[in-house]
Amino acid sequence: MTTWMLTGGAGYIGAHVIRSLQASGRDVVVLDDLSTGLARKVPQDVPLVQANVGDSAAVTAALREHDVAGVVHLAAKKAVGESVERPEYYYRENVDGMLTLLESMAQAGTRNFVYSSSAAVYGTPAEEFVSEDAVLQPESPYGQTKVIGEWMTRNAAVNRDLSWISLRYFNVAGAASPDLGDTSVFNLIPMVFRALSEGKRPQVFGDDYPTPDGSCIRDYIHVADLADAHVAAAAACEGQTLGTAFNVGRGQGVSVIEVMDMVSETIGRDVAAQIAPRRPGDPAQLVATVDKIHGELGWSATHDLQQMVASAWEAWNS
């Protein structure tokens, strides 16, 4: 039985990945500084190392102590708008942290690596459906840090035995159980719920995009499906030496206004969204092709938008 370390494992996505890895028969150790994560999301039988991924001594010690076979690197700052306002902060946290982690893995002899990348690496692609071989042209400092992370991983693997997969997440939503809901102020669905709970109208950032209803189109993926993709990636890395990237989405575009309509249907009342100015760094449309991950890892999403919104609403109210 192998042990995998999750950096940022006390967060929304990390909590789901823990449980999927455990269900696959793997042991898990979490490294998280709890700056945004919550210790209560880490099961009691999972060791929690409270440290920043940039703490080389702590990371190396944890890798060695727990005889870690692979790392799922989730820890990062991830808000596109904030990254535009605070680019230096994003480079320090995301790029410097990545460098320290890769160095620590080399020192500890840890050879398997699953990297939490993002669809933000594509910027505004020319294609309606973006494939993994599309040009990487990020439009925000956040997206740039994810591209740099992929470059760093690829280059680190040249001169050492490193098997790696980069998972380019599209828009993550939903909850596998009510206690694992998303509370991020930067993600659309919890943003809507928060506004409604405060008696405010949720905002649609821009209705003048070149899309059918004028709002941004995204590819939404249930967090439980995303967590299972990490297990597939971990298993693939363990089985052979890899170095590649995969889109993780459903391959179906949904507009922000369509998400608002689904929320209205789910909660039984009109959310009465209001139009706000565009946010910097937001492309008009970003939808994945998912043939590669299905063909090479045997993974595909099983949850639809209704299940994402309904499970998120249940978690919000729990």
N, C-alpha and C positions, 0 to 999 in steps of 0.2 A: 504494500500500500504506500503510495507516494504522498508527500506533503507539499502543498502549494501555499505560498504567501500571497496575501492580497494587500497591496498598499491602498489606503483609502477604503478599507473593507467595512468601516463603520458607517458608510454613507448609504444612500438610497439604492444605487445599483449594487454596491458591494455586498449589502445584506442579502440580496437575492443570489448573487454569485456564490457566497458562502454556502448557502443551502443547496444549490445545485451541485457544487463540487462534493459536498458531503453525501448527497444522494447517489453520486457516482462511485462512492467508496473511497474517496480521497480524504486525507486529513488536511486541515486548514489552520493557518496562523495568520492573524491580522496585524498589520502595522498601520497605525493611524494616529495623527496628532490630536484628533478630536476637535480641530478648529471649526469644522462644520459637521463632522460625523457624530453619532450618538453611541455611547458604549452599550446602551440597552439593546441595540440592534445586532450586537454580536452575541451568538449563543454562548451559554456559560461553559460549554465544553470546548470552546475555541480560544486558544491563547491570544491575548490582546497586548501587543507591544505599543505603548503610547510614545510615539516618536515621530518626528518629521522625516519624510523620505530623504531630505537633504542631510540628515545626521548620519554620516558615513559609518561611524563606530557602532551606532545602534543598529543600523541596517545589516552591516556585516555580521555582527554578533548574533542577531536573530536568525539570519540565514544559516549560520553554522550550528547554533544551538538546536535548531529544529530540523536540521538535515534537510533543508528545503530543496526539492527537485526542480521547482519552477515558480515563477512569479507572474501574477496577474497585476499589472500596474494600472490602477485606477486613480490614484491620488493626483489631483490637478485642480487648478482653477479653471472655470469653464464658461463664464458668462461673456458672450460676444460683446455686448455693449460696454460692460465694465472693462474689457480688455482694450477697447478703443480709448477709453478714458485713462487707463493705467497700464500702458504697454510694458513699462519696465518691470512692474510687479509680476506680470504674467510671464515674462521671460525668466525672471529670477525663480519663480515657483515651479514653472513647468519644464523649463530647459535645464536649469541648474539641478533641479531635483532628479531629472532623468539621467543626467551625467553621473551624479553620485550613485544612483541605483545601479547603473550598468557597471561602474567601477567596483561596487560592493559585490555584485554578482560574480565578477571575474575573480575577486579575491577569495570568495567562498566556494568557487567552483560550481555555481548554479548555472545550468545550461539551457533551461527551457523558459521561454518568455512570451507572454501574451500581453500585447500593448493596447491600451484603451485609446484608440484614435477617434476620429470624428469625420462626419461628412463635410464639416467645415473646411477640410483640406481642398475641396473642389471649387470653392468660391461659387461663381455663377457659371455652371458648365454650359457649353454650346448645345449639348444633347438634351433631349427631353428626359431620357433615362440615363443616368451616369454609371459607367462601368469602372472597374478598378484601374484600367489602363488610361483613363482620362487624364488630361493635363491637370496637375495640382497647381491651383492658382488662388490660394486663400485670400479673403478680403478683410480679414480682421487679425489683430495680433494673436488672438486665441487660436485661430486656424493655422497661423504661421507656426506657433509653438508645436502644434500637432504634426505638421509636416517635418519640422526639424527633429522631432522625436523619432519619426520614421527613418529619417536619414541617419540619425545617430545609431539606431538599432541596426540598420543594414550595414553601416560601416564597422560597428563593433563586431559583427559576425564574420567579417572578412578574415580576421587573424585569430579567431578562436572558435571553439566548438559551441556555438550558440544556435539553438533552434528557436525560431521566433515566428509569430503571427501577429499582424496588426489588424485589429477589428475596427473598421470605420463605422461607428454608430450613426444611425440616422436619429429621428426624434423619439426618445424613449418616454413611455407613459405606462400608467396602470400600476397594479400592485398584485403580488401573488397571494397576499393575505392582508387583512385590515391593519395589522401592526407594522407593515412594511411600506406604508404609503410615502409618496413624494411630497415634500413640503417646500421645495425650492421656489424662491420668488422669481427665478429666472426661467422656469418652464411653464409652458402655456396653460396646461390644465389646472395645476395648483394655483397659478396666478388668477384664473377665472374663479376658482372656489374661494380664494382669499378675498377677492374683491366683493363677491356676493356676501360673504360672511361679515364684511365690514359695511354693508349697505351701499356699496359703490357699483357702478357699471363697469364691467370688464372692458378692456381696451383691445381693439384690433389695430396693430401698428401698420398703417398704410392700407388704402383701398384703391390705389392707383398703379398697382403692378400690372404687367402684361400677362394677366391670368384671367380665366373666365369670369370670376367674381371680383377681381381686383385685389384680393388678399393673397398673401404668400401661400405657396403649396409646399407641403412637406410629406415625407414618408414616415409614418408613425409605427413604432415597433413596441410591442408589449415587453415590459421589463423581464417577465418570466421567460419569454422566448430569447431575449438577449442573454440572460444568465445561462441558458442551455447552450447558446452559441459558444460561450467561454469554455464549457466542459468539452465540447467538440474540438475546440482549438487546443485545449490542454492535452487531450488524448492524441491529437495529431502530432503535436510537438514531441510528446513522449515516444511516439512510435517511429519517428524518422527525423532527419535534420531538414528543417523547413526554413524558408525566408520569404514570406509573401503577405499580401494584404487582402482582406475580404470586406465587402460591404455587408452590413447587418441591417436589413430593413425588410419590408414586405413587398417592395416593388410596386406599391400603389400610392398615388399622390392624393392628399386630402388638403383642402384649403383651410385657412384659419377660420373663415366664416362657417365652413362645414363642421369644424370641430365645435364651434359655438352652438350650432344647431343641434348637434348630438348631445351636448351638455344640457341644452334646454329640454330635449326629449327625455333625457335620463332623470333630471330632477323635477320634471313636471311643470316647469314654468319658463317663460321667455327670459333669457339672461339680459336682453336689451343692451347688447354691446355698443360701445361708442367708438368712433373712428379717431385714432390718434396719428400723429406724424410717424413716418417711417423711422425705424431704428437704424443707425449706421451699421454696415456690415452684413445686412440681411439680404441674401439673394432672393429673386422672385420665386424660383422653383428649384427643388432639390429632391429628386426621387431616385432610388437605387435600382440597378439591375442586380439580381441576386442569383443568377445562374451559376456563378463560380462557387459560392459557398455551398450551394445545394449539391453541385456536382462533385466537389472535392472533399467536403466535410460531411455531406449527407444531412445538412441542417436546413430547416425551413421554418418560417413562422407559422403558428397555429391559431393565434388570437386576432380578432378583428377590432376595429375602432370602438364598436359598441362595448365590447368586453373591457377595453382599456379604460374608457370613461366610467363605466359602471363600477369597476373595481377600484378606480381612483376615488370615486365619490363615496363608496363604502368605507374606504380607508380614511378619507378626510373626516367622516362623521363618527369614526370609532373612538 
